[in-house]
Amino acid sequence: MDAVPALTEVPPAQFVIVGDNVRLATYSWGDVEADPVLCVHGFGSSTRDNWVNTGWVRDLLRAGYRVVAVDQRGHGASEKPHDAASYTMPTLVSDLVAVLDTYLLDQVRYLGYSLGGRVGWQLAVDAPEHVERAVLGGIPDGRPLARLQVDQARAFLDHGEPVQDATTQRYVSLAERVPGNDLRALVAIAEGMRLGETDPDPSTPPQQPVLIATGTDDPIHDQSQHLAGLLPRGEFADIPGRHHVNAPGARAFREAGMEFLGR
């Protein structure tokens, strides 16, 4: 394999059209014959934001993997429906199955963060033949923007009314930090993820080896550690001094994840 540059470029997106005719942007790096890793980003993020700019793709390529990544619907270069019903958990899982089928990948090592970690949990449960092992960062926060006041967010979008709730304002600011984000689509995701049971169900956990990793400054840290202890083949890793937003770029996260993926 050719030497991997210090800064990995993002190749042109290859689009996959899924069952409801939504176009998903996908990306591929490395030798097509190498062991594949599927990378799935978190809420309000993108492939570039979570995996390229943080050094993950670079490190995976240096380790000899093929990397396939997807901008989840509503994010990045993928289409961004404004209908909450477009963002249920079964839909997000079926999107990933469609990507794997398109790339002719029977089984992958899985790397996901936040929303991508939650969808990865469900993929491992519902389509276990596709997931060999998984690194799931920043879960069990299954309902992104669970504390967001949807009425205030919509009033801000529709009429420019100031957001009064401090938590909602933080989420709005978070959503606006990534270029190209569509706040109306992200609010629809928050609504769609509330349709049905979206928290990980420890009574039907993934049977594969799973590493859960969460920042020590993340409010969900203790929940994550507890959840890892309920998995039949689960492990937990701290990401020291990191909160939910900046944990993906931590060296400690990459080192723990790379070691786990390589076993």
N, C-alpha and C positions, 0 to 999 in steps of 0.2 A: 504494500500500500504506500502511496506517496506520503511524504511528510505532511503532517497536519499543521496548518499555520496557527499562530497564537490566537488570532481572532478568526473564528469560523464565519464564512459568509452564508447568508440565507439564499438558497437557490430559488429560481422561479417556482411559484406554487404550481402544483399539479392538482387539478380540481376533480373531486369525486362527487357525483350526483347521487344522493341517497333517496330513500323511498318516497319522501314527500317533496321531491324535486328541489331540495335545498342543496346548494353547492358548497362543499367543504374544501378549504385550502389545505393541501398536504405537502409535506416536504421530505426529501430523502437524501441521505449522505452515506458515503462509504461503499464498500464492496457488496454487491447484491448477493453474493454467496456467503457472506459472514453472518454470524448469529445476530438476529434483529432485536432491537429495543424500540418499543413504542413509547413515545413521550407525549403526555397530555397535560396541558397547562391548567392553571387555576382561573377562578372567576375574575373577570375584568382584565385578564392578561392575554398572552398570545405565545406562540412558539418562540418568536424572537425574544420576548420579554422574559419568559420563564427559563428557557433552555439554551438559547444562543448567547445572549448578553451575559449570562451568569457563568459560562464556561462548561456547562454540562455537555453540550454536543461535542465540543473540543475534546473533553476527557474521554467520552465514549468512543470517539473515533481513534484516539490514541490507544485505547485498549483493544482495538480491532473489531468493534461492533459495526454493524449496519444500523443506522439511525433512521427511523421513520417518525414523523411528528405530524400533528394535526392541529389546526386552529378550530376549536370547537365552534359549533354554530353560535352566532351572536358575537363572535370574537374575530380579531385579526382580519385576514383577507377573506374569511368565509362569509356567506350570506347571513343577514341579521334580521330574521323575522321579528315582528313586533307583537305577535300573538303568543300569550302565555302558554297555550296548549302545545306550542311547538317545542317546549323545553321540559317535557316530563322525563323522568329518569329512564324509562324504557326506550324513549327516543334517543337519548344521549348514548345509551349503551348500543343500540342498533346502529348508530352512526359509526362507532368504532368497529363493529363487526363488518360493516360495509367497506371501511377503509382496509381492513385486513384482507378481506376477500379480493378487493381490487388489486392489492399488492401481492396476492397469492401467498400470503403468510399464514401458515397453519397455526403456528405457536410463536409467542414472543415473550421476552422479558419486558415487564411493564414498569414505567416510571411516570408517576402522576403526582400533582400537587394540588391541595385544596379541592376545588371542584373536580379537577382531574383525578385526584386521589379517590374521591367518593365514587366517581363513575368507574374507576378501575376496580374498586372493591366489588361493585355490582357486576362488572364484566367477568371477574374471576368467579363469581357465584353463578351467574346465569349462562356463561359460555366458558366453562372451566377448561375445555380442550384448547382454548386459544392462549391461556396464560400459564407460563411455566413457573414464574415467581414474580413478585411485585414489590416495588418500593412505593409506599403511599405516604406522602408528606402532608402535614397540616390537616389531618382528619381527626375526629368525626364531625367537623363542621359541615353537615350535609345540606343545610339550608343557607346558601349564601344570601347575605343581606336579610337574614331572618329577623334582625332587629330593625330593619329599615321600615320607616313609616311610608308605605306605598302611596297613600293619599297625598302626603306632602311632596313626595318625589314627582308625582304626576302633576300636581299643581304648579310646581317649579317648571316642569317641562312645558305644560300647556299655557300657563299664564304668567310665568316669570315670578311667581310669588316666592318670597324668601323662605328657605327651609329653616324651621324653628328647632327641630329636634337635632341635638348635637351629633348623635350617632348617625342619623341619616345624612347629615352634612359631611361627615367623615367619609361615608361610603360614596357619596357623590364626588367628592374630591378624589378618592381612590380611583373611581371609574374614569375620571377625566385625565388621569396622569398618563395613560397609554394612548399615543396618537392613533386616530382612526376609530376609537371606541364610540359606540352609538349608545348613549345613555338610555334612550327609550327601549332598545333591545335588552340592555342589561336589567332594567326594571322588569321587563317581561320574563327574563330568566328567573329573577327572584320570585315572581308570582308562579311561574310554571313549576319551580322546584318545590313549591308548597302543595302541589297537587299530588296526593297519594303519600305513601311513606317514603321519606327521603333520607332519614338517618340510617346509618349502618345497623343491620340487625344482627346482634351477636349470637342469636339462636340459630342462624343459618350463615355461618362465616365462610370465607374462602378456605379451602383445604390446602392450598398451595403454601409454600413458604412466603411469608409477608413480613417486610420491615416497615414499621410505622415510625416516622421521624417528625418531631415537632419542636419548634423553638421554645426555649425555656421561658421567654417573656411573652409567649402566646397564651391568651386566656384559656385556650382549650388544651393546654399541655397535659394537665392531670387526667382529663378525659381520654386523651390519646394514649397515654401510658396504660390506663385501665383497659382500654379497648384492645391494645396489643396483648395484654395478659389473658384475654378471653379467646384468642385465636389458637387453634390446635398446633400451628407451626409458626407462631408469631414472635417477633422480636421488636424491641423498642430502642430508639436512639435519640438522645437529646441533641438539639442544635443550640449550643450555648450562646446566650446573650442576644438571641434573635427573636423577633416577633413575627406575626403572620405574613407581613408584606415582604420583609427582607430575608426571610429564611432560605428561599430557593438559591440565593447566591452565596451561601455560607460554604466555606471550604469543608467544615465538619460534616455538612450534609452530603456534599459530593463524595467525600472520602468514605463515609459509612455506606452510602448508596452504591458506589462503585464496588466496594468490597462484597457487599451482599449480592449484587447482580452477578458477580464473577464466580460465585461458588459453584 
